[in-house]
Amino acid sequence: MKRLFLLIVVVAIAVAALGYYMGWFAVTKTQVDGKPTVTVTVDKDKIHQDEQKAKEKAADLKDKAKEKIHDSR
């Protein structure tokens, strides 16, 4: 059970780090009335654009694999 929990935590951290690196999330820290405030912003448009790029890349790789299989026959 501990291993499953650890795996879930590691995957969540990896997704958060990838999302931050790819620009899907932005974290800002400000002071409001002397109290620190942390805001997390999610850029849904950027996520959607990257999703479309990934789908196009996967389709290209699929086509190349089909061509290689067809050429090897």
C-alpha positions in Angstrom: 0.0 0.0 0.0 2.9 2.3 0.8 4.4 1.7 -2.6 1.1 2.6 -4.4 0.9 5.8 -2.4 4.5 6.6 -3.2 3.9 5.9 -6.9 0.9 8.2 -7.0 2.9 11.0 -5.2 5.8 10.6 -7.7 3.5 10.7 -10.7 1.7 13.8 -9.3 5.0 15.6 -8.8 6.2 14.6 -12.3 3.0 15.9 -13.9 3.2 19.1 -11.9 6.9 19.6 -12.9 6.2 18.9 -16.5 3.2 21.2 -16.6 5.2 24.0 -15.0 8.1 23.4 -17.5 5.7 23.3 -20.5 4.0 26.5 -19.3 0.6 24.9 -18.5 0.8 26.2 -14.9 2.0 29.5 -13.5 2.6 30.1 -9.8 2.7 33.7 -8.5 3.3 34.9 -4.9 2.1 38.3 -3.8 1.6 40.2 -0.5 -1.9 41.3 0.3 -2.3 43.2 3.6 1.0 41.8 4.7 -0.1 38.2 4.2 1.5 36.1 1.5 -0.8 34.8 -1.2 0.1 32.1 -3.7 -1.9 31.9 -6.9 -1.8 29.0 -9.4 -3.0 29.8 -12.9 -3.8 27.1 -15.4 -3.4 27.9 -19.1 -6.0 25.7 -20.7 -5.3 27.0 -24.2 -1.6 26.1 -23.9 -2.6 22.6 -22.7 -5.0 22.2 -25.6 -2.4 23.4 -28.1 0.2 21.0 -26.8 -2.3 18.1 -26.8 -3.0 18.8 -30.5 0.7 18.9 -31.3 1.1 15.5 -29.5 -1.7 14.0 -31.4 -0.3 15.2 -34.7 3.2 13.8 -33.8 1.7 10.5 -32.8 -0.2 10.3 -36.1 3.0 11.0 -38.0 4.9 8.4 -36.1 2.1 5.9 -36.8 2.2 6.7 -40.5 6.0 6.2 -40.6 5.7 2.9 -38.8 3.1 1.7 -41.3 5.3 2.7 -44.2 8.3 0.8 -42.7 6.1 -2.3 -42.2 4.8 -2.0 -45.8 8.3 -1.4 -47.2 9.7 -4.4 -45.4 7.2 -6.9 -47.0 
